[in-house]
Amino acid sequence: MKKHKVIVIGGGAAGLYTAAGLARFGVDVALIDSASEMGGDCLHTGCVPSKTLLHWASKGLTWDATRRKISETIASLQEHDSDVRFRELGVTLYKGKAVFQDETTIRIDGQMLTADKFVLATGARPVVPAIPGLKSDMYDTHETLFTRPSVPKSMLIIGGGAVGLEIGQALAKMGTDVTLVERHEQFLPAFDRDVAEIAHQRLSQDTTILLRTSVTQVEVHDEGKIKVTLNGDQELIVDRLFIATGRKPDIDALGWDKAGIEITQDHTIKVNAYLQTTNPRVYAAGDCIGGPMLTHAAGEEARTVITNLVFGRLKKMSYRGMAMVVYTDPEIYQLVTIDDQVEQPAYTYTARGSDVDRFVIDNERDANVKITINKKGCILQAQAVGTSASSYMQLVAQAVARKESLSIFSSSHYPYPLKSEILKTLANQYLLHKFESPLVQWLLNRWVRFRKLNGGR
């Protein structure tokens, strides 16, 4: 039986980052991945191809040309995640499905491996809802879309989250008649209503968006088309379905129960603040633990695991200063809720594109930024909608990570005209609010009189 100090299961973002980091510390680490090429969902079927699709769709490329661009982009980035590179780092690689036999042993294609510690990074897979009449040849998910030989003339997208919105807008720009259905009563229900409404209006220019709408049945129609029944009594005929109703951890075949690992009611791996499972030998990171299913979150989780494996339980996982972005045009930005902030929100400030010259120049007066702070001025939440919003809003994320006050943006210098000046507008609102307090006004008046600057009044 082959033994390693640490075995990492999963070759996506969290697993690769963990294995590479441990190898650089000189740890005897093995990595198990069942895919033919490492890189996981983000590289092959998620972030990379979808953002490449969005970019080239906006440039007017055909589907064939865009697919070539996607393949070229993946191939270029694959070098960083290649078997050769990881072997050069000192990582032992195994291909196949890992299944726990007990708390310290796994089986992979008949071979038995054991380790002192394990890291689970098995990722997640698309959730396909149980819709009467739905068959696998009727729909795509993000795992299958990018291998299609052509785009359909019409498509129904089920799910109004980031994946559905991004794919919907990209295909609409390529000429597909896109209808998106969302069962919630509100568009982007986790967002501020002003931000969500602006995004709704802008995205509806490319895509028909139906709220409070569920697919209750599908069936094959004439000439290979699909008849979709909505809310039990409305009918829609489309060429293809795209399902974007979320993802669930890919842990079913892992044998977690034999390893003393518990899962939550949401079917995610249960971890503590140090990302240890209920088996203290086993850590977990990435989409399988059910936190923010974001590549950069997986990276931070991996750093937490590396620290705790190498140095002992020193680092608790925190999502402070982390954001999620819907990369449509306009972009929709939201700072992940801070998990270790106990103060209640005190004030919310809003700035619009019409308040800042560069937005007016770019004819984007409806851009919107909202920032919520506590009584000390520290940022608790931030949201924005606007073209390239993630670029200037990342300054907010950095301020949150450093626990700085909103006022920091007032003292910065912004080359004119720059979109990030919208943050200075918000900071000035906050400072003006403080300036107008009775105590500050009284102190200021006393000082002006002391300096004899009031003309004797």
C-alpha positions in Angstrom: 0.0 0.0 0.0 1.5 3.3 -1.1 1.5 6.1 1.6 1.8 9.8 1.3 1.8 12.5 3.9 -1.1 14.4 2.2 -3.5 13.3 -0.5 -5.6 15.9 -2.3 -8.7 14.7 -4.1 -9.8 16.9 -7.0 -7.9 18.7 -9.8 -9.9 21.9 -9.9 -8.9 25.3 -8.6 -8.9 24.4 -4.8 -7.2 21.1 -5.3 -4.5 22.4 -7.7 -3.7 25.4 -5.5 -3.5 23.2 -2.4 -1.3 20.6 -4.0 1.1 23.2 -5.5 1.3 25.1 -2.3 2.1 22.0 -0.2 4.7 20.9 -2.8 6.5 24.2 -2.6 6.8 23.7 1.2 8.4 20.3 0.5 5.4 18.3 1.7 5.0 14.8 0.3 1.7 15.4 -1.5 -0.3 13.3 -4.0 -3.1 14.6 -6.2 -6.0 12.5 -7.5 -8.1 13.7 -10.5 -10.5 11.7 -12.6 -10.5 14.1 -15.6 -8.3 13.6 -18.6 -6.9 17.1 -18.1 -6.6 19.0 -14.8 -8.1 22.4 -14.3 -11.6 21.6 -13.2 -14.8 23.3 -14.0 -13.5 26.8 -14.1 -10.9 26.2 -16.8 -12.8 23.8 -19.0 -16.5 24.4 -18.7 -17.0 27.4 -16.4 -15.3 30.8 -15.9 -12.8 30.7 -18.7 -15.0 29.6 -21.6 -18.0 31.6 -20.5 -16.0 34.9 -20.2 -14.3 34.1 -23.5 -17.7 33.6 -25.0 -18.9 36.9 -23.6 -15.9 38.8 -24.9 -16.0 37.5 -28.5 -19.8 37.6 -28.7 -19.6 41.4 -28.1 -17.0 41.6 -31.0 -19.5 40.0 -33.4 -17.6 36.7 -34.0 -19.5 33.7 -35.3 -20.0 30.6 -33.1 -17.4 28.6 -35.0 -14.8 31.4 -34.6 -15.7 31.9 -30.9 -15.4 28.1 -30.2 -11.9 28.3 -31.7 -11.0 31.2 -29.5 -12.4 29.3 -26.5 -10.2 26.3 -27.3 -7.1 28.4 -27.8 -7.7 30.2 -24.5 -8.2 26.9 -22.6 -5.1 25.4 -24.2 -3.0 28.5 -23.3 -4.1 28.4 -19.7 -3.9 24.6 -19.5 -0.1 24.8 -19.3 -0.4 26.1 -15.8 -2.5 23.1 -14.8 -0.7 20.4 -16.7 0.5 17.1 -15.4 4.0 18.0 -16.4 4.1 21.2 -14.4 2.7 19.5 -11.3 5.1 16.6 -11.5 8.0 19.1 -11.8 6.7 20.8 -8.6 7.0 17.4 -6.9 3.4 16.3 -6.8 2.6 12.6 -7.3 -0.3 12.3 -9.7 -3.0 9.6 -9.8 -5.8 9.4 -12.4 -9.2 7.9 -11.4 -12.0 8.0 -8.9 -11.0 8.1 -5.2 -13.3 6.2 -2.7 -12.7 6.1 1.0 -12.4 2.7 2.5 -11.9 3.9 6.1 -10.6 7.1 7.9 -7.1 6.8 6.5 -7.4 4.7 3.3 -8.7 5.3 -0.2 -9.1 3.1 -3.2 -8.4 4.3 -6.7 -9.0 1.9 -9.6 -8.0 -1.1 -7.5 -5.0 0.6 -5.9 -5.0 1.3 -2.2 -3.5 4.5 -0.9 -3.1 5.9 2.6 -2.1 9.2 4.1 -1.8 11.1 7.3 -4.0 13.9 6.0 -6.5 14.3 3.1 -7.9 17.4 1.4 -11.2 17.1 -0.4 -11.7 19.4 -3.4 -14.1 17.5 -5.6 -16.0 20.5 -6.9 -19.6 20.6 -7.9 -21.8 19.7 -10.9 -25.0 21.2 -12.4 -28.4 20.6 -10.8 -31.0 19.5 -13.3 -34.5 20.0 -12.0 -37.1 17.3 -12.2 -39.4 18.7 -15.0 -42.0 16.4 -16.5 -41.0 15.4 -20.0 -37.4 16.6 -19.7 -34.8 14.5 -21.6 -31.1 14.8 -21.7 -31.1 15.5 -25.5 -33.3 18.6 -25.0 -30.9 20.7 -22.9 -27.4 22.0 -22.3 -25.7 23.0 -19.1 -22.3 24.9 -18.8 -20.7 21.4 -19.1 -22.0 20.8 -22.6 -22.7 24.1 -24.2 -19.2 24.9 -25.4 -18.9 21.7 -27.5 -22.1 22.4 -29.5 -21.5 22.6 -33.3 -23.9 25.5 -33.6 -26.1 27.9 -31.6 -29.8 27.4 -31.7 -32.1 30.0 -33.3 -34.1 30.1 -30.0 -33.4 29.1 -26.5 -35.1 29.0 -23.1 -32.8 29.5 -20.2 -34.0 28.2 -16.9 -32.4 30.1 -14.0 -31.7 33.8 -13.5 -28.3 33.6 -11.7 -24.9 34.5 -13.0 -24.6 31.6 -15.4 -28.0 32.0 -16.9 -27.5 35.8 -17.4 -24.0 35.6 -18.9 -24.9 32.8 -21.3 -28.2 34.4 -22.2 -26.6 37.8 -23.1 -23.7 36.2 -25.0 -26.0 34.0 -27.2 -28.4 36.9 -27.7 -25.6 38.9 -29.1 -24.9 36.0 -31.5 -28.4 36.2 -32.8 -30.2 33.6 -30.7 -33.7 34.5 -29.5 -33.3 34.1 -25.8 -36.0 33.9 -23.2 -34.9 33.5 -19.5 -37.3 32.3 -16.8 -36.8 32.9 -13.1 -39.1 31.5 -10.4 -38.4 34.2 -7.9 -40.7 37.2 -7.7 -37.7 39.6 -7.9 -34.8 39.8 -10.3 -31.5 39.0 -8.5 -33.3 38.7 -5.1 -30.0 38.9 -3.1 -29.2 42.4 -4.5 -30.4 45.8 -3.5 -33.6 46.7 -5.4 -32.1 49.8 -7.1 -29.1 47.9 -8.4 -31.2 44.9 -9.4 -33.7 47.0 -11.2 -31.1 48.8 -13.3 -29.5 45.5 -14.2 -33.0 44.1 -15.1 -33.7 47.0 -17.4 -30.3 46.9 -19.2 -30.2 43.1 -19.6 -33.8 43.0 -20.9 -32.6 44.9 -24.0 -30.9 41.7 -25.2 -33.0 39.0 -23.4 -36.6 38.4 -22.6 -36.7 37.9 -18.8 -39.8 36.4 -17.2 -40.0 36.5 -13.4 -42.3 34.4 -11.2 -42.2 31.8 -13.9 -41.5 28.1 -13.6 -41.3 25.4 -16.3 -44.0 22.9 -15.5 -43.6 20.6 -18.5 -41.6 20.1 -21.7 -42.3 17.9 -24.7 -41.0 17.3 -28.2 -42.7 19.5 -30.8 -42.8 19.5 -34.6 -39.4 19.5 -36.5 -37.4 18.7 -33.4 -38.4 21.8 -31.5 -39.4 21.8 -27.9 -42.8 22.9 -26.5 -42.4 24.4 -23.0 -45.3 24.9 -20.6 -44.8 27.8 -18.2 -46.7 28.2 -15.0 -49.1 25.4 -16.1 -50.9 27.4 -18.8 -48.5 29.3 -21.0 -46.7 27.7 -24.0 -43.5 28.6 -25.7 -41.8 26.9 -28.6 -38.0 26.9 -28.7 -35.1 25.0 -30.3 -33.1 24.3 -27.2 -33.1 24.6 -23.4 -30.2 25.7 -21.2 -30.4 24.8 -17.5 -28.7 27.1 -15.0 -30.5 26.3 -11.8 -27.4 25.9 -9.6 -24.7 23.4 -8.7 -24.3 20.8 -6.0 -21.2 19.2 -4.5 -19.8 16.2 -6.4 -19.4 13.9 -3.4 -21.8 11.1 -4.0 -19.2 8.4 -4.9 -16.6 9.6 -2.4 -17.5 7.2 0.4 -17.4 10.0 2.9 -19.5 8.0 5.4 -16.8 5.4 5.7 -14.2 8.0 6.6 -16.2 9.5 9.4 -17.1 12.6 7.4 -20.5 14.2 7.9 -22.4 16.3 5.4 -24.9 19.0 5.9 -28.6 19.1 5.0 -27.6 20.9 1.9 -25.5 17.9 0.8 -22.2 19.8 1.4 -19.2 18.6 3.3 -19.4 19.9 6.9 -16.3 21.8 7.9 -15.3 24.0 10.9 -13.7 27.4 10.8 -10.3 25.8 10.0 -11.9 23.9 7.1 -11.5 20.5 8.9 -14.3 18.0 8.4 -15.7 15.9 11.2 -12.7 13.6 10.6 -9.8 15.8 11.8 -7.5 14.1 9.4 -9.5 15.4 6.5 -9.8 19.0 5.3 -12.1 20.3 2.5 -12.1 23.3 0.2 -13.8 24.6 -2.9 -17.3 24.1 -4.1 -17.8 20.9 -2.2 -18.1 22.8 1.1 -20.9 25.0 -0.1 -19.4 28.4 0.5 -19.3 31.0 -2.2 -18.9 28.8 -5.3 -16.2 31.1 -6.8 -12.8 30.3 -8.1 -11.1 33.0 -6.0 -13.0 31.7 -2.9 -11.6 28.3 -3.6 -8.1 29.8 -3.8 -8.5 31.5 -0.4 -9.9 28.3 1.1 -6.9 26.4 -0.3 -4.5 28.9 1.3 -6.3 28.4 4.6 -5.9 24.6 4.3 -2.2 24.9 3.4 -1.5 27.1 6.4 -3.3 24.7 8.8 -1.6 21.6 7.4 1.9 23.0 7.4 1.8 25.2 10.6 -1.0 23.7 12.7 -4.5 25.2 13.2 -3.5 28.8 12.9 -5.9 30.2 10.3 -9.6 30.5 10.2 -11.4 30.9 6.9 -12.7 34.4 6.2 -14.4 35.8 3.1 -13.7 39.4 4.2 -13.1 41.6 1.1 -14.3 38.9 -1.3 -16.8 39.8 -4.1 -18.8 38.1 -6.8 -19.4 39.5 -10.2 -21.9 38.8 -13.0 -19.8 39.6 -16.1 -22.6 40.8 -18.3 -22.8 44.3 -19.8 -23.4 46.0 -17.4 -21.5 44.1 -14.8 -23.2 43.4 -11.5 -21.0 43.4 -8.5 -21.6 42.4 -4.9 -19.3 42.2 -1.9 -19.7 38.9 -0.1 -21.3 39.5 3.3 -18.7 39.8 5.9 -18.8 36.9 8.3 -16.9 38.3 11.2 -18.5 41.7 11.4 -20.9 42.1 14.4 -21.9 45.7 14.1 -25.2 46.6 12.7 -25.4 48.6 9.5 -25.6 52.3 10.3 -25.7 54.2 7.0 -26.1 53.4 3.3 -24.8 55.8 0.7 -25.6 55.8 -3.0 -23.9 57.3 -6.0 -25.2 57.3 -9.6 -23.5 57.6 -12.9 -25.1 61.0 -13.4 -23.0 62.2 -10.4 -19.7 61.5 -12.0 -18.3 63.1 -15.2 -16.8 60.0 -16.8 -20.1 58.1 -16.6 -21.9 61.0 -18.2 -19.2 61.1 -20.9 -19.8 57.4 -21.5 -23.6 57.9 -21.5 -24.0 55.6 -18.5 -26.0 57.8 -16.2 -27.9 54.9 -14.8 -24.8 53.2 -13.2 -25.3 52.8 -9.5 -23.1 52.1 -6.5 -24.3 51.5 -3.0 -22.1 51.1 0.1 -23.3 50.3 3.6 -21.0 51.2 6.6 -21.0 50.8 10.4 -20.9 53.7 12.8 -17.1 53.9 12.5 -17.2 54.2 8.7 -16.0 50.6 8.0 -17.6 49.1 4.9 -20.0 46.2 5.6 -21.6 45.8 2.2 -21.1 47.1 -1.4 -23.0 46.6 -4.6 -22.8 48.1 -8.0 -24.1 47.9 -11.5 -22.3 49.4 -14.5 -20.0 48.7 -17.4 -16.6 47.5 -16.0 -18.0 47.9 -12.4 -15.6 45.2 -11.1 -12.6 47.3 -12.0 -13.3 50.2 -9.8 -15.3 48.3 -7.1 -12.3 46.1 -6.4 -10.8 49.1 -4.7 -13.7 48.7 -2.2 -12.9 45.1 -1.6 -9.3 46.0 -0.9 -10.4 48.6 1.6 -12.6 46.1 3.3 -9.8 43.6 3.5 -7.6 46.2 5.2 -10.5 47.3 7.5 -10.3 50.9 6.2 -13.0 53.5 6.5 -15.0 54.7 3.5 -13.3 58.0 4.0 -10.1 56.6 2.5 -11.6 57.2 -1.0 -11.9 61.0 -0.3 -8.2 61.5 0.1 -7.2 59.6 -3.0 -6.3 61.4 -6.3 -8.2 60.3 -9.4 -6.9 61.1 -12.9 -9.7 63.0 -14.6 -12.0 61.7 -15.9 -12.0 58.3 -14.1 -14.9 56.1 -13.2 -13.5 55.2 -9.8 -14.2 58.8 -8.8 -17.6 57.6 -8.0 -16.1 56.1 -4.8 -14.9 59.6 -3.9 -18.5 60.8 -4.3 -19.6 58.3 -1.8 -16.8 59.1 0.6 -17.6 62.8 0.5 -21.3 62.0 1.3 -20.1 60.2 4.4 -17.7 63.0 5.4 -20.4 65.6 4.9 -22.7 63.6 7.0 -20.1 63.6 9.8 -19.4 67.3 9.3 -23.1 68.2 9.7 -23.4 66.5 13.1 -24.2 69.0 15.9 -21.0 68.3 17.9 -18.8 68.9 14.8 -20.7 72.1 13.9 -20.3 73.4 17.5 -16.6 72.7 17.6 -16.0 74.2 14.2 -17.9 77.4 15.1 -15.9 77.7 18.3 -12.6 77.3 16.3 -13.6 79.8 13.7 -14.5 82.3 16.4 -11.2 81.6 18.2 -9.3 82.2 14.9 -11.4 85.4 14.3 -12.4 84.1 10.9 -16.1 84.9 11.3 -15.8 88.7 10.7 -16.8 89.4 14.3 -20.1 87.6 14.0 
